[in-house]
């Protein structure tokens, strides 16, 4: 008696796995995600819902809060764009060239991951303050970095660079040099090769790195509070405003500001994911 084709198909699709079956692993994953992410986020929304619309608007959409939102999201976007350009250059050098000290440079790229953000903020403030090592040369030129939005952007560039480099690096490594050589044999210039061959291949990874750096910058606190100056309406970031509300025991106000930040961040990241998926579908087709 021979086995039916359907039974053979079932056996073929049931590949051995180190982890348990889909049902168990999916249930554990969903339970862990609910415990760590969904429940805290739901608590914020429930807390905000109990405030009343007028109180929510009075705190979450006040002039001081709106200025903090503009500063946080604006500097995070600017730092993300800077990191997208220079992070791509760093990743290109690390992948396409071999030179002495290459591993040391790679370790330096990852340093912001391990360095406490408060230490980074203190170091950047000492460096770019008017009497700092770099600030003393910029101050006579009328360029102020510390205690300005420029200083906040510098701090966010520092903590966001590894996200872009490590997102683009493996894609460049998989791309190889053969595609560039093939484009050159077909008469393409270097600019044409980058624009039509390399950039479409690395664009999704580059956008992923930008999104990660942007998300990290929006919620960054430790490296920013020292170099920002924390002046309300000018250099006060939204995370600091949340901490200020908590220090004043205004938990409803802190929750309202956190809710607005969370909704705006989710909308921006969702839009970036849609653009990324569209790019992958376009260039992968």
MODELLER restraints for C-alpha pairs under 7 A, 6 or more apart:
rsr = mdl.restraints
at = mdl.atoms
rsr.add(forms.Gaussian(group=physical.xy_distance, feature=features.Distance(at['CA:44:A'], at['CA:255:A']), mean=6.15, stdev=0.5))
rsr.add(forms.Gaussian(group=physical.xy_distance, feature=features.Distance(at['CA:44:A'], at['CA:259:A']), mean=6.70, stdev=0.5))
rsr.add(forms.Gaussian(group=physical.xy_distance, feature=features.Distance(at['CA:45:A'], at['CA:259:A']), mean=6.73, stdev=0.5))
rsr.add(forms.Gaussian(group=physical.xy_distance, feature=features.Distance(at['CA:47:A'], at['CA:255:A']), mean=6.83, stdev=0.5))
rsr.add(forms.Gaussian(group=physical.xy_distance, feature=features.Distance(at['CA:48:A'], at['CA:252:A']), mean=6.86, stdev=0.5))
rsr.add(forms.Gaussian(group=physical.xy_distance, feature=features.Distance(at['CA:48:A'], at['CA:255:A']), mean=6.10, stdev=0.5))
rsr.add(forms.Gaussian(group=physical.xy_distance, feature=features.Distance(at['CA:48:A'], at['CA:256:A']), mean=5.74, stdev=0.5))
rsr.add(forms.Gaussian(group=physical.xy_distance, feature=features.Distance(at['CA:51:A'], at['CA:252:A']), mean=6.84, stdev=0.5))
rsr.add(forms.Gaussian(group=physical.xy_distance, feature=features.Distance(at['CA:56:A'], at['CA:256:A']), mean=5.85, stdev=0.5))
rsr.add(forms.Gaussian(group=physical.xy_distance, feature=features.Distance(at['CA:59:A'], at['CA:253:A']), mean=5.63, stdev=0.5))
rsr.add(forms.Gaussian(group=physical.xy_distance, feature=features.Distance(at['CA:59:A'], at['CA:256:A']), mean=6.71, stdev=0.5))
rsr.add(forms.Gaussian(group=physical.xy_distance, feature=features.Distance(at['CA:60:A'], at['CA:253:A']), mean=6.80, stdev=0.5))
rsr.add(forms.Gaussian(group=physical.xy_distance, feature=features.Distance(at['CA:60:A'], at['CA:256:A']), mean=4.94, stdev=0.5))
rsr.add(forms.Gaussian(group=physical.xy_distance, feature=features.Distance(at['CA:60:A'], at['CA:257:A']), mean=4.66, stdev=0.5))
rsr.add(forms.Gaussian(group=physical.xy_distance, feature=features.Distance(at['CA:60:A'], at['CA:260:A']), mean=6.65, stdev=0.5))
rsr.add(forms.Gaussian(group=physical.xy_distance, feature=features.Distance(at['CA:64:A'], at['CA:232:A']), mean=6.64, stdev=0.5))
rsr.add(forms.Gaussian(group=physical.xy_distance, feature=features.Distance(at['CA:64:A'], at['CA:233:A']), mean=5.49, stdev=0.5))
rsr.add(forms.Gaussian(group=physical.xy_distance, feature=features.Distance(at['CA:65:A'], at['CA:238:A']), mean=6.97, stdev=0.5))
rsr.add(forms.Gaussian(group=physical.xy_distance, feature=features.Distance(at['CA:67:A'], at['CA:233:A']), mean=5.34, stdev=0.5))
rsr.add(forms.Gaussian(group=physical.xy_distance, feature=features.Distance(at['CA:68:A'], at['CA:233:A']), mean=6.66, stdev=0.5))
rsr.add(forms.Gaussian(group=physical.xy_distance, feature=features.Distance(at['CA:68:A'], at['CA:236:A']), mean=5.66, stdev=0.5))
rsr.add(forms.Gaussian(group=physical.xy_distance, feature=features.Distance(at['CA:68:A'], at['CA:237:A']), mean=4.81, stdev=0.5))
rsr.add(forms.Gaussian(group=physical.xy_distance, feature=features.Distance(at['CA:68:A'], at['CA:238:A']), mean=4.78, stdev=0.5))
rsr.add(forms.Gaussian(group=physical.xy_distance, feature=features.Distance(at['CA:69:A'], at['CA:238:A']), mean=5.74, stdev=0.5))
rsr.add(forms.Gaussian(group=physical.xy_distance, feature=features.Distance(at['CA:71:A'], at['CA:237:A']), mean=6.17, stdev=0.5))
rsr.add(forms.Gaussian(group=physical.xy_distance, feature=features.Distance(at['CA:72:A'], at['CA:218:A']), mean=5.53, stdev=0.5))
rsr.add(forms.Gaussian(group=physical.xy_distance, feature=features.Distance(at['CA:72:A'], at['CA:237:A']), mean=5.38, stdev=0.5))
rsr.add(forms.Gaussian(group=physical.xy_distance, feature=features.Distance(at['CA:72:A'], at['CA:238:A']), mean=6.15, stdev=0.5))
rsr.add(forms.Gaussian(group=physical.xy_distance, feature=features.Distance(at['CA:73:A'], at['CA:218:A']), mean=5.82, stdev=0.5))
rsr.add(forms.Gaussian(group=physical.xy_distance, feature=features.Distance(at['CA:75:A'], at['CA:149:A']), mean=6.99, stdev=0.5))
rsr.add(forms.Gaussian(group=physical.xy_distance, feature=features.Distance(at['CA:75:A'], at['CA:152:A']), mean=6.75, stdev=0.5))
rsr.add(forms.Gaussian(group=physical.xy_distance, feature=features.Distance(at['CA:75:A'], at['CA:153:A']), mean=5.17, stdev=0.5))
rsr.add(forms.Gaussian(group=physical.xy_distance, feature=features.Distance(at['CA:76:A'], at['CA:153:A']), mean=6.89, stdev=0.5))
rsr.add(forms.Gaussian(group=physical.xy_distance, feature=features.Distance(at['CA:76:A'], at['CA:156:A']), mean=6.57, stdev=0.5))
rsr.add(forms.Gaussian(group=physical.xy_distance, feature=features.Distance(at['CA:76:A'], at['CA:214:A']), mean=5.17, stdev=0.5))
rsr.add(forms.Gaussian(group=physical.xy_distance, feature=features.Distance(at['CA:76:A'], at['CA:217:A']), mean=4.83, stdev=0.5))
rsr.add(forms.Gaussian(group=physical.xy_distance, feature=features.Distance(at['CA:76:A'], at['CA:218:A']), mean=5.57, stdev=0.5))
rsr.add(forms.Gaussian(group=physical.xy_distance, feature=features.Distance(at['CA:77:A'], at['CA:214:A']), mean=5.83, stdev=0.5))
rsr.add(forms.Gaussian(group=physical.xy_distance, feature=features.Distance(at['CA:78:A'], at['CA:153:A']), mean=6.84, stdev=0.5))
rsr.add(forms.Gaussian(group=physical.xy_distance, feature=features.Distance(at['CA:79:A'], at['CA:153:A']), mean=5.43, stdev=0.5))
rsr.add(forms.Gaussian(group=physical.xy_distance, feature=features.Distance(at['CA:79:A'], at['CA:156:A']), mean=5.77, stdev=0.5))
rsr.add(forms.Gaussian(group=physical.xy_distance, feature=features.Distance(at['CA:79:A'], at['CA:157:A']), mean=4.89, stdev=0.5))
rsr.add(forms.Gaussian(group=physical.xy_distance, feature=features.Distance(at['CA:80:A'], at['CA:157:A']), mean=7.00, stdev=0.5))
rsr.add(forms.Gaussian(group=physical.xy_distance, feature=features.Distance(at['CA:80:A'], at['CA:210:A']), mean=5.23, stdev=0.5))
rsr.add(forms.Gaussian(group=physical.xy_distance, feature=features.Distance(at['CA:80:A'], at['CA:213:A']), mean=5.62, stdev=0.5))
rsr.add(forms.Gaussian(group=physical.xy_distance, feature=features.Distance(at['CA:80:A'], at['CA:214:A']), mean=5.36, stdev=0.5))
rsr.add(forms.Gaussian(group=physical.xy_distance, feature=features.Distance(at['CA:81:A'], at['CA:210:A']), mean=6.93, stdev=0.5))
rsr.add(forms.Gaussian(group=physical.xy_distance, feature=features.Distance(at['CA:83:A'], at['CA:157:A']), mean=6.20, stdev=0.5))
rsr.add(forms.Gaussian(group=physical.xy_distance, feature=features.Distance(at['CA:83:A'], at['CA:160:A']), mean=6.87, stdev=0.5))
rsr.add(forms.Gaussian(group=physical.xy_distance, feature=features.Distance(at['CA:83:A'], at['CA:161:A']), mean=5.39, stdev=0.5))
rsr.add(forms.Gaussian(group=physical.xy_distance, feature=features.Distance(at['CA:83:A'], at['CA:164:A']), mean=6.55, stdev=0.5))
rsr.add(forms.Gaussian(group=physical.xy_distance, feature=features.Distance(at['CA:84:A'], at['CA:164:A']), mean=6.22, stdev=0.5))
rsr.add(forms.Gaussian(group=physical.xy_distance, feature=features.Distance(at['CA:84:A'], at['CA:206:A']), mean=6.58, stdev=0.5))
rsr.add(forms.Gaussian(group=physical.xy_distance, feature=features.Distance(at['CA:84:A'], at['CA:210:A']), mean=5.96, stdev=0.5))
rsr.add(forms.Gaussian(group=physical.xy_distance, feature=features.Distance(at['CA:87:A'], at['CA:161:A']), mean=5.95, stdev=0.5))
rsr.add(forms.Gaussian(group=physical.xy_distance, feature=features.Distance(at['CA:87:A'], at['CA:164:A']), mean=5.40, stdev=0.5))
rsr.add(forms.Gaussian(group=physical.xy_distance, feature=features.Distance(at['CA:87:A'], at['CA:165:A']), mean=4.94, stdev=0.5))
rsr.add(forms.Gaussian(group=physical.xy_distance, feature=features.Distance(at['CA:88:A'], at['CA:165:A']), mean=6.31, stdev=0.5))
rsr.add(forms.Gaussian(group=physical.xy_distance, feature=features.Distance(at['CA:88:A'], at['CA:168:A']), mean=6.78, stdev=0.5))
rsr.add(forms.Gaussian(group=physical.xy_distance, feature=features.Distance(at['CA:90:A'], at['CA:165:A']), mean=6.65, stdev=0.5))
rsr.add(forms.Gaussian(group=physical.xy_distance, feature=features.Distance(at['CA:91:A'], at['CA:165:A']), mean=5.14, stdev=0.5))
rsr.add(forms.Gaussian(group=physical.xy_distance, feature=features.Distance(at['CA:91:A'], at['CA:168:A']), mean=6.50, stdev=0.5))
rsr.add(forms.Gaussian(group=physical.xy_distance, feature=features.Distance(at['CA:91:A'], at['CA:169:A']), mean=5.15, stdev=0.5))
rsr.add(forms.Gaussian(group=physical.xy_distance, feature=features.Distance(at['CA:94:A'], at['CA:102:A']), mean=6.91, stdev=0.5))
rsr.add(forms.Gaussian(group=physical.xy_distance, feature=features.Distance(at['CA:95:A'], at['CA:169:A']), mean=6.64, stdev=0.5))
rsr.add(forms.Gaussian(group=physical.xy_distance, feature=features.Distance(at['CA:95:A'], at['CA:172:A']), mean=6.81, stdev=0.5))
rsr.add(forms.Gaussian(group=physical.xy_distance, feature=features.Distance(at['CA:95:A'], at['CA:173:A']), mean=6.04, stdev=0.5))
rsr.add(forms.Gaussian(group=physical.xy_distance, feature=features.Distance(at['CA:109:A'], at['CA:162:A']), mean=5.67, stdev=0.5))
rsr.add(forms.Gaussian(group=physical.xy_distance, feature=features.Distance(at['CA:110:A'], at['CA:162:A']), mean=5.78, stdev=0.5))
rsr.add(forms.Gaussian(group=physical.xy_distance, feature=features.Distance(at['CA:112:A'], at['CA:158:A']), mean=6.99, stdev=0.5))
rsr.add(forms.Gaussian(group=physical.xy_distance, feature=features.Distance(at['CA:112:A'], at['CA:159:A']), mean=5.37, stdev=0.5))
rsr.add(forms.Gaussian(group=physical.xy_distance, feature=features.Distance(at['CA:117:A'], at['CA:222:A']), mean=4.95, stdev=0.5))
rsr.add(forms.Gaussian(group=physical.xy_distance, feature=features.Distance(at['CA:117:A'], at['CA:223:A']), mean=4.65, stdev=0.5))
rsr.add(forms.Gaussian(group=physical.xy_distance, feature=features.Distance(at['CA:118:A'], at['CA:222:A']), mean=4.53, stdev=0.5))
rsr.add(forms.Gaussian(group=physical.xy_distance, feature=features.Distance(at['CA:118:A'], at['CA:223:A']), mean=4.97, stdev=0.5))
rsr.add(forms.Gaussian(group=physical.xy_distance, feature=features.Distance(at['CA:120:A'], at['CA:223:A']), mean=5.56, stdev=0.5))
rsr.add(forms.Gaussian(group=physical.xy_distance, feature=features.Distance(at['CA:121:A'], at['CA:155:A']), mean=6.90, stdev=0.5))
rsr.add(forms.Gaussian(group=physical.xy_distance, feature=features.Distance(at['CA:121:A'], at['CA:222:A']), mean=6.61, stdev=0.5))
rsr.add(forms.Gaussian(group=physical.xy_distance, feature=features.Distance(at['CA:121:A'], at['CA:223:A']), mean=3.78, stdev=0.5))
rsr.add(forms.Gaussian(group=physical.xy_distance, feature=features.Distance(at['CA:121:A'], at['CA:224:A']), mean=5.95, stdev=0.5))
rsr.add(forms.Gaussian(group=physical.xy_distance, feature=features.Distance(at['CA:121:A'], at['CA:226:A']), mean=5.55, stdev=0.5))
rsr.add(forms.Gaussian(group=physical.xy_distance, feature=features.Distance(at['CA:121:A'], at['CA:227:A']), mean=6.21, stdev=0.5))
rsr.add(forms.Gaussian(group=physical.xy_distance, feature=features.Distance(at['CA:122:A'], at['CA:226:A']), mean=6.11, stdev=0.5))
rsr.add(forms.Gaussian(group=physical.xy_distance, feature=features.Distance(at['CA:124:A'], at['CA:227:A']), mean=6.94, stdev=0.5))
rsr.add(forms.Gaussian(group=physical.xy_distance, feature=features.Distance(at['CA:125:A'], at['CA:146:A']), mean=6.06, stdev=0.5))
rsr.add(forms.Gaussian(group=physical.xy_distance, feature=features.Distance(at['CA:125:A'], at['CA:226:A']), mean=6.45, stdev=0.5))
rsr.add(forms.Gaussian(group=physical.xy_distance, feature=features.Distance(at['CA:125:A'], at['CA:227:A']), mean=4.97, stdev=0.5))
rsr.add(forms.Gaussian(group=physical.xy_distance, feature=features.Distance(at['CA:126:A'], at['CA:132:A']), mean=5.32, stdev=0.5))
rsr.add(forms.Gaussian(group=physical.xy_distance, feature=features.Distance(at['CA:127:A'], at['CA:133:A']), mean=5.19, stdev=0.5))
rsr.add(forms.Gaussian(group=physical.xy_distance, feature=features.Distance(at['CA:127:A'], at['CA:134:A']), mean=5.63, stdev=0.5))
rsr.add(forms.Gaussian(group=physical.xy_distance, feature=features.Distance(at['CA:127:A'], at['CA:135:A']), mean=6.45, stdev=0.5))
rsr.add(forms.Gaussian(group=physical.xy_distance, feature=features.Distance(at['CA:128:A'], at['CA:134:A']), mean=5.39, stdev=0.5))
rsr.add(forms.Gaussian(group=physical.xy_distance, feature=features.Distance(at['CA:128:A'], at['CA:135:A']), mean=4.23, stdev=0.5))
rsr.add(forms.Gaussian(group=physical.xy_distance, feature=features.Distance(at['CA:128:A'], at['CA:145:A']), mean=5.95, stdev=0.5))
rsr.add(forms.Gaussian(group=physical.xy_distance, feature=features.Distance(at['CA:128:A'], at['CA:146:A']), mean=5.46, stdev=0.5))
rsr.add(forms.Gaussian(group=physical.xy_distance, feature=features.Distance(at['CA:129:A'], at['CA:135:A']), mean=5.07, stdev=0.5))
rsr.add(forms.Gaussian(group=physical.xy_distance, feature=features.Distance(at['CA:129:A'], at['CA:146:A']), mean=5.09, stdev=0.5))
rsr.add(forms.Gaussian(group=physical.xy_distance, feature=features.Distance(at['CA:130:A'], at['CA:136:A']), mean=5.14, stdev=0.5))
rsr.add(forms.Gaussian(group=physical.xy_distance, feature=features.Distance(at['CA:130:A'], at['CA:139:A']), mean=5.80, stdev=0.5))
rsr.add(forms.Gaussian(group=physical.xy_distance, feature=features.Distance(at['CA:138:A'], at['CA:144:A']), mean=6.78, stdev=0.5))
rsr.add(forms.Gaussian(group=physical.xy_distance, feature=features.Distance(at['CA:145:A'], at['CA:151:A']), mean=4.61, stdev=0.5))
rsr.add(forms.Gaussian(group=physical.xy_distance, feature=features.Distance(at['CA:146:A'], at['CA:227:A']), mean=5.25, stdev=0.5))
rsr.add(forms.Gaussian(group=physical.xy_distance, feature=features.Distance(at['CA:146:A'], at['CA:228:A']), mean=6.49, stdev=0.5))
rsr.add(forms.Gaussian(group=physical.xy_distance, feature=features.Distance(at['CA:147:A'], at['CA:227:A']), mean=5.29, stdev=0.5))
rsr.add(forms.Gaussian(group=physical.xy_distance, feature=features.Distance(at['CA:147:A'], at['CA:228:A']), mean=4.26, stdev=0.5))
rsr.add(forms.Gaussian(group=physical.xy_distance, feature=features.Distance(at['CA:147:A'], at['CA:229:A']), mean=4.38, stdev=0.5))
rsr.add(forms.Gaussian(group=physical.xy_distance, feature=features.Distance(at['CA:148:A'], at['CA:228:A']), mean=5.78, stdev=0.5))
rsr.add(forms.Gaussian(group=physical.xy_distance, feature=features.Distance(at['CA:148:A'], at['CA:235:A']), mean=6.18, stdev=0.5))
rsr.add(forms.Gaussian(group=physical.xy_distance, feature=features.Distance(at['CA:149:A'], at['CA:228:A']), mean=6.85, stdev=0.5))
rsr.add(forms.Gaussian(group=physical.xy_distance, feature=features.Distance(at['CA:149:A'], at['CA:235:A']), mean=6.21, stdev=0.5))
rsr.add(forms.Gaussian(group=physical.xy_distance, feature=features.Distance(at['CA:151:A'], at['CA:227:A']), mean=5.99, stdev=0.5))
rsr.add(forms.Gaussian(group=physical.xy_distance, feature=features.Distance(at['CA:151:A'], at['CA:228:A']), mean=6.36, stdev=0.5))
rsr.add(forms.Gaussian(group=physical.xy_distance, feature=features.Distance(at['CA:152:A'], at['CA:224:A']), mean=5.75, stdev=0.5))
rsr.add(forms.Gaussian(group=physical.xy_distance, feature=features.Distance(at['CA:152:A'], at['CA:227:A']), mean=6.47, stdev=0.5))
rsr.add(forms.Gaussian(group=physical.xy_distance, feature=features.Distance(at['CA:152:A'], at['CA:228:A']), mean=5.67, stdev=0.5))
rsr.add(forms.Gaussian(group=physical.xy_distance, feature=features.Distance(at['CA:155:A'], at['CA:223:A']), mean=6.19, stdev=0.5))
rsr.add(forms.Gaussian(group=physical.xy_distance, feature=features.Distance(at['CA:155:A'], at['CA:224:A']), mean=6.22, stdev=0.5))
rsr.add(forms.Gaussian(group=physical.xy_distance, feature=features.Distance(at['CA:156:A'], at['CA:217:A']), mean=5.50, stdev=0.5))
rsr.add(forms.Gaussian(group=physical.xy_distance, feature=features.Distance(at['CA:160:A'], at['CA:213:A']), mean=4.52, stdev=0.5))
rsr.add(forms.Gaussian(group=physical.xy_distance, feature=features.Distance(at['CA:160:A'], at['CA:216:A']), mean=6.89, stdev=0.5))
rsr.add(forms.Gaussian(group=physical.xy_distance, feature=features.Distance(at['CA:160:A'], at['CA:217:A']), mean=6.95, stdev=0.5))
rsr.add(forms.Gaussian(group=physical.xy_distance, feature=features.Distance(at['CA:163:A'], at['CA:209:A']), mean=5.15, stdev=0.5))
rsr.add(forms.Gaussian(group=physical.xy_distance, feature=features.Distance(at['CA:163:A'], at['CA:212:A']), mean=6.17, stdev=0.5))
rsr.add(forms.Gaussian(group=physical.xy_distance, feature=features.Distance(at['CA:163:A'], at['CA:213:A']), mean=5.81, stdev=0.5))
rsr.add(forms.Gaussian(group=physical.xy_distance, feature=features.Distance(at['CA:164:A'], at['CA:206:A']), mean=6.42, stdev=0.5))
rsr.add(forms.Gaussian(group=physical.xy_distance, feature=features.Distance(at['CA:164:A'], at['CA:209:A']), mean=3.95, stdev=0.5))
rsr.add(forms.Gaussian(group=physical.xy_distance, feature=features.Distance(at['CA:164:A'], at['CA:210:A']), mean=6.13, stdev=0.5))
rsr.add(forms.Gaussian(group=physical.xy_distance, feature=features.Distance(at['CA:167:A'], at['CA:205:A']), mean=5.57, stdev=0.5))
rsr.add(forms.Gaussian(group=physical.xy_distance, feature=features.Distance(at['CA:167:A'], at['CA:206:A']), mean=6.68, stdev=0.5))
rsr.add(forms.Gaussian(group=physical.xy_distance, feature=features.Distance(at['CA:167:A'], at['CA:208:A']), mean=6.84, stdev=0.5))
rsr.add(forms.Gaussian(group=physical.xy_distance, feature=features.Distance(at['CA:167:A'], at['CA:209:A']), mean=5.37, stdev=0.5))
rsr.add(forms.Gaussian(group=physical.xy_distance, feature=features.Distance(at['CA:168:A'], at['CA:202:A']), mean=6.57, stdev=0.5))
rsr.add(forms.Gaussian(group=physical.xy_distance, feature=features.Distance(at['CA:168:A'], at['CA:205:A']), mean=5.35, stdev=0.5))
rsr.add(forms.Gaussian(group=physical.xy_distance, feature=features.Distance(at['CA:168:A'], at['CA:206:A']), mean=5.75, stdev=0.5))
rsr.add(forms.Gaussian(group=physical.xy_distance, feature=features.Distance(at['CA:171:A'], at['CA:202:A']), mean=6.28, stdev=0.5))
rsr.add(forms.Gaussian(group=physical.xy_distance, feature=features.Distance(at['CA:180:A'], at['CA:193:A']), mean=6.49, stdev=0.5))
rsr.add(forms.Gaussian(group=physical.xy_distance, feature=features.Distance(at['CA:183:A'], at['CA:193:A']), mean=6.16, stdev=0.5))
rsr.add(forms.Gaussian(group=physical.xy_distance, feature=features.Distance(at['CA:200:A'], at['CA:283:A']), mean=6.48, stdev=0.5))
rsr.add(forms.Gaussian(group=physical.xy_distance, feature=features.Distance(at['CA:204:A'], at['CA:276:A']), mean=5.45, stdev=0.5))
rsr.add(forms.Gaussian(group=physical.xy_distance, feature=features.Distance(at['CA:204:A'], at['CA:279:A']), mean=6.66, stdev=0.5))
rsr.add(forms.Gaussian(group=physical.xy_distance, feature=features.Distance(at['CA:204:A'], at['CA:280:A']), mean=6.49, stdev=0.5))
rsr.add(forms.Gaussian(group=physical.xy_distance, feature=features.Distance(at['CA:207:A'], at['CA:276:A']), mean=6.72, stdev=0.5))
rsr.add(forms.Gaussian(group=physical.xy_distance, feature=features.Distance(at['CA:211:A'], at['CA:269:A']), mean=6.70, stdev=0.5))
rsr.add(forms.Gaussian(group=physical.xy_distance, feature=features.Distance(at['CA:219:A'], at['CA:239:A']), mean=6.32, stdev=0.5))
rsr.add(forms.Gaussian(group=physical.xy_distance, feature=features.Distance(at['CA:221:A'], at['CA:239:A']), mean=6.20, stdev=0.5))
rsr.add(forms.Gaussian(group=physical.xy_distance, feature=features.Distance(at['CA:221:A'], at['CA:240:A']), mean=6.83, stdev=0.5))
rsr.add(forms.Gaussian(group=physical.xy_distance, feature=features.Distance(at['CA:228:A'], at['CA:235:A']), mean=5.56, stdev=0.5))
rsr.add(forms.Gaussian(group=physical.xy_distance, feature=features.Distance(at['CA:229:A'], at['CA:235:A']), mean=6.20, stdev=0.5))
rsr.add(forms.Gaussian(group=physical.xy_distance, feature=features.Distance(at['CA:230:A'], at['CA:236:A']), mean=4.43, stdev=0.5))
rsr.add(forms.Gaussian(group=physical.xy_distance, feature=features.Distance(at['CA:242:A'], at['CA:254:A']), mean=4.74, stdev=0.5))
rsr.add(forms.Gaussian(group=physical.xy_distance, feature=features.Distance(at['CA:242:A'], at['CA:257:A']), mean=6.54, stdev=0.5))
rsr.add(forms.Gaussian(group=physical.xy_distance, feature=features.Distance(at['CA:242:A'], at['CA:258:A']), mean=6.98, stdev=0.5))
rsr.add(forms.Gaussian(group=physical.xy_distance, feature=features.Distance(at['CA:245:A'], at['CA:251:A']), mean=6.67, stdev=0.5))
rsr.add(forms.Gaussian(group=physical.xy_distance, feature=features.Distance(at['CA:245:A'], at['CA:253:A']), mean=6.19, stdev=0.5))
rsr.add(forms.Gaussian(group=physical.xy_distance, feature=features.Distance(at['CA:245:A'], at['CA:254:A']), mean=5.27, stdev=0.5))
rsr.add(forms.Gaussian(group=physical.xy_distance, feature=features.Distance(at['CA:246:A'], at['CA:254:A']), mean=6.15, stdev=0.5))
